[in-house]
Amino acid sequence: MENSLCITGAKIIVGDDGQILDNAALTIAGDQIKIIGAVPENTPVIDMAGKLLCPMFINAHTHLGDTGAKELGSGLPMEKVVQPPDGLKHRFISHLDPETHIAMMRHGLREMLCNGVIACGDFREQGLPGTRMLQQAASGLPIHVRIFARPKEGQDIQLLEKEAEEILEFSDGLGIRQITAYPEFFLHKLRKQYPKKILAMHVDELPEYTTHSLQTTGRSEARRGVDCGMDFLIHLVHTPKDDLTYLIQNNVGAVSCPRSNAILGEGLPPLGIWREIGLSFGLGTDNIMLVPPDMMGEMQAGGRIACGLALSAAAMDPLTLFKAGTIYGARALHLDDQLGSLAPGKEASFIVYDLNSPNLTYSNDLIASIVYRATPADISNVFVRGKKLAEWPIH
């Protein structure tokens, strides 16, 4: 088998259901997983006894543009930190030259790779120039970046449509700040014109947003987002339970960012209710200026918040959170045919955990330990597209 490698002796988390195989073998051919099972003849073998192979994580909602503003505005509310046009984030970005801004975003992408993240869905401000800057930042890095660009708000409808058309030629879709950012008829029109592009939107992030939407339209922001044809919605901190069910009925995805919601004082997402009603969800770390792009930390926060809000240790289970950080996030970004789980035919991108590291030694439930205890310090190695991360020119 040409350009192949077989890893033996490790535990492997396989498939979308997260089954753990003991003392298993995973064969890589090129940049893909060829076989999980028998060891092929005439194939180089690496013994990884004492290790755990885990799919790399999917960061389903990020804002890479503010990577260089870490902890800027700490302790201030959302409208003063990230609300356009005068939030600290936007004032900071407006003074950056393109070369510096690209370097900052590239740093954020490298940080994600080192933390075991293989893909992200980024809400990219600054229209088409912002899209091109992020594409330059990602150039040569082995990370999948879904770019959801954003046209300028408040402009004439003809100019808005023209800018959206230009953006959608080069991006993966649109990342909409809020349902009030653009006319709803415009969003309906875009959905019909661009059926293969991904449309995503922040909804019900603050209680006053939900209250205003209900009072003026009789519908929450989430329900309006579904009706406008969004593929997935982000935050849903204050979405009524019936409207969460509406997402399920219309096959619309959800993404939660519990740490950013908490640090901005927006409230806590009721993930226990999401699990109870069967709403599958991805996870995102949101603004890098507020939260490190580490999905293990996001899973930990999500689980603790869910159980704490529900006053029940059974409100959330580790496997659901693990899927939220892997396969469910991949589905939201339309990458689940390549990423999100380890299976033959998928990309050979996985984390190698050291089972003798302080956090994983004595574990009685490895999925639970990854979700509730592990940190990047427990990572022994990262394989990206069949090669060790150190072999990629990521600097």
N, C-alpha and C positions, 0 to 999 in steps of 0.2 A: 504494500500500500504506500504510494508515493506521498512524501511530505506529511507523514503521519506520526502520531505519538500516542502511546497508551499509558494512562495513569491507573495504577493498581493500588490496592490495599486501603483506600480511603473509604470513608462514609460519603454517600452522595445523596443530595436532595434532588429527586427526579420528578418530572412531570408537573402538570398544573396543580395537582393535588398535594404536592409537597411530601411525597413518600420518601422515607430515608432507607437507602440500601446500605447494608453493612459489608465491608471488605469487597467493594465492587470495583469494576473497571470501566473507565471512560476513554474511548478512542477518538482522537482528533484527526481529521483529514483536512489539511489546508486551514481554513478559518471556521470550519463547521464541526459539529459533533457528528461522528459517523456511527458509532455504536455505543450503547451502554449495556454491558453484559460480558460476553466472552472476550477473551484476549485474542486478537487476530495474529496469525503467524507472520513472522518476518517484520514485526513492528517494534520500534524502540520502546522500552518500558521504563517508566519512572515509578518507584515505590513511594507512595505517600501515606504509609501507615501512620495513624495518629493525627490525620488531617480530615477536614470536612469540606467537600466541594458544594458550594451554594451558588445559585444563580445571582448574577449581579443585580443591583437594585435599579428601579425606575423612578426617577424624581419627576413626578407628573406635573408639577407646577413650580416654576422658578422665575425670578427676575434677576438675570445676570448683570443687567446694566448698572446696578448699584453695588457691585462687588467691592469697589474701592471706597465705599462709605460705611464700612463696618462700625456699628455702634454710634453712628452719627444720629443725634436726636434721641438717644436712649432716655426713656421715661416720658416721652411726649406721645400724645394720642395720634391715631392714624391720620387724621386730616392734616396735621402739621408735619408728619414725617413723609408720607408717600402720596398724598392727594395732589393731583396736578391742578393748576400749573405752578403753585407756589410752595409745595411741600419741600422739605429739606432735600429730599432725594432729587427732585427735578432741578432745583437750583444748583445742586452739586454737579449733576450731569451736564447742565448747560454751559459750565465753565471748563469742561474737559476738551482737550484737543483729541481728534479721532485716534491718533496713534496711542495715546495714553489710555483712552477708553477701551480700545481693542485689547491692549495688554492686560488691563484689569479683568475684562471678561474672560480672556484666555486663562488667567490665573484661577478664576472661579471654576472653569471647566476642568482644569488639571486637579483642582481640589476635589471635585466630584469623583474623578477617576480613581484617585488615591483612596477615597472613602468607599470604593466599591460600587459606584454609580456608572451605568453604561449608557443611559439615555435620560434626556430631560425634555420637558415641554416648556419653552420659555415665552413669556409675554414680553414682547420686544417693543419698547417705546421708540419714538423718533422716526416712525414711518419707514419708507424705503431706505434712506441712509442708515437707519438703525439696524435694519435687516441685513444690509450688506456688511456693516461692521461686525455683527455677530457671526456671519458666515466667514469673515476673515479670521476672527478670533478662534473659530473651530477648525480652521484649515489645518490638515495634517494630524489632527487629534482623533484617536479611535473611539469617539463618543458620538452617539446619535443625538442630534439636536433638532427637535421639532420647533420651528420658529413660527410663533403666532404674533403677527405684526399688528400695528395699531394705527389707523389713519388719524389725522388731527381732528379733534372734536370741535363742534361749533361753527363749522364752515358751511358755505352754500352747498346744497345737495348735489349740484352738478360737479363741483370740485371734489366733494366727498366721494362720489361714485368714481370719478377719474382716479383719485389717489388709491382707493380700494382696489381698483382694477390693476394698477401698476404694482401694488404690494403683493397681490395674490398671484401675480405672474412669477414672483421670486420666492415667496414664503410658503409654508405649509398650511396656512390658514390665518384666521384673525383671533386675537386675544383681546376681548372687549372688557373695558374697565368696569362698566355697570350698564344695566338696561337703559338708563337715562342718557347714556353717552351719545347715542345715535337714534334717529327715528326708527320706530319698529317696522314700518313698511320697507325701509331701506334694508334691514336685516332679513326680512322675508324675501326680498328680491335677490339678495346675495345668495341665500340658501338655494334658491331655484337656479341661479346662474352658475353656481360653483358647487355642484353636488358632491364632488370628490375632495373638496377642501375641508379642513377641520375648523369648526367654529366653536369657540369656547368663551365663557363669560364668568366674571366674578358676580355672585349674587348673595343677597341677604347677609352681608358681612357685618353690618351694624343693625341694632334693633330699630333705629329710626328709619333706615332704608326699607325694611320690611313693613313697618307701620305706614310709611308714606305710600308705598306701593299698594298696600291693601286698601287704604283710604281713598286713593285716587282712581284705582282701576278694579278693585275687588279681587285682585290676584297678587300673590307674592312675586318677588323678582324671579324666583326659581320657576314658577309656573309660566311667567311671561317668557323667560328664556327658553323653556321647552317649546312653547308655542311659536317662537321665532326660529326654531330649527337648530338650536345648539346641539353639538355632539356631546359635550360634557360641560358641567358647571362646577365652579370652584367656591369653596367656603361653606355656604349653606348653614351658617351658624344659627340663624334665627328662622329658618324655613319651617312653616307649619308641617306637622306630621302628614297630613293628607296630601300636601304638595310634594313631600318626599316620595310618597307612594306614586304620585303622578309621574315622577322620573322613571320609576320601574315600569309603569304601564306603557311608557313611550320609548323605552330602551335608551334612555339618556344617562350617561355616566356621571359620576360624582367624584370630586377630588377634595380631600380635606388637608388643611395646613394647621394643625392644632397649636404648634409652638408660636407661629406668628400671630394667630388669633389671640393667644393668651398674652404675649408680651405687649401687644398693642391695646390690651384691655377691651377687646371687641366682644368677649364672651368665649364660651367653650363649646365646640361642636358636639352634639349629642350622639356620638358614634355608637353607643349602646342601642339607641333607638334605630339607627341605620341598620345595625346587624339584626335587630329583632324583626324588622319588616322585610329584610332580605335585599337591602340596597347595597350592592357591592361597590366598593370605592377604592380609588387610588390615594396615594399620599404625596404631598409635595412640601418642600422646605420654604417655598415662597421667596421673599426678599433676602438676598445674601447679606445685606446691610443689617438685618435683624437676627437671622438664624443661620448657623453653619449648614452647608449642604450635605448633611450626614443623615442618611435614611434610618440608620439604627436608632439615632436619637429621636427621630420623628415617630418611629413605631413605639418606642418606649413611652413617649409623651401621650400618644393616642390611646394606648392601653390604659394608662393610669387615669387619664381624664375620663374615659368611658366608664370605668368602674367607680371612680369617685363621684361622678355626677349621678349615676344610677344607685349609689349606695349598695352596690352588689359586686362581689368579686367575680361573679359569673357573667357580668354584662358584656364582656369582650373576651375572646379566646385568642391565644397566640397565633394559631394558623390563619385566622382571618386577617390579622395584622400583617403577617408574613406575606400573604397573597396581595394585600393592599400595597406593599412595598415592592412587589415583583410583577406577577402576572396581571393583576387588575390595573396597575398603572400602565403596563404595556398595552393592554386593550384600549385604554383611554386614548393613548397616542397612536393607535393603529399600528403597533409594532409587535403584537403578540405572535405573529407568524415567525418572527426572528428571535425574540427576546422574552424575558419574563419567567422562563423555566428552562430546565436542562432536559433536552430530548433530541434524538437523532434528527438531523436536518436543520436544527437551530444553530445559531451562532455559538461558537465555542468561547463564550465569555463568562467567567465564573470567579468567585472569590474562594480562596483557599484559607480556611480558618485553622488555627492551631488548637487542637483539642486539649493540649497541655498548657495553654495560656491561663493566667490567673482566673479570668472570668468563665472559662469553659471547663476547667478541671472540675470533676465531680458533678457535672450536669446530669440530671435525671430526665431532661426533656430538651433536646438540642434546639428545636424550633423555638421553644419558650426562652431559652437562654440567648439566642440570637436576637429575639424581639425585645426582651426585657433587661438584658444584662450586657450583651456584647458591645464593644466599641471598636473603632478602627485599629486600636492597639492589638486586638486579637487576630488581625489579618496577617497571615504568614506570607501570602502572595496573591497576586491578581493576574489572571489570564484574560487577555482581551483578543478576541478573534484568533485564538489558537496560539498566541505568543504571550510570554510574560510581559507585564506592563513596563518593566525596566528596559525591555528591548525596543520599545516604541520611542521615537524622538518627540517627547511631549513637552520639552522646555522651549 
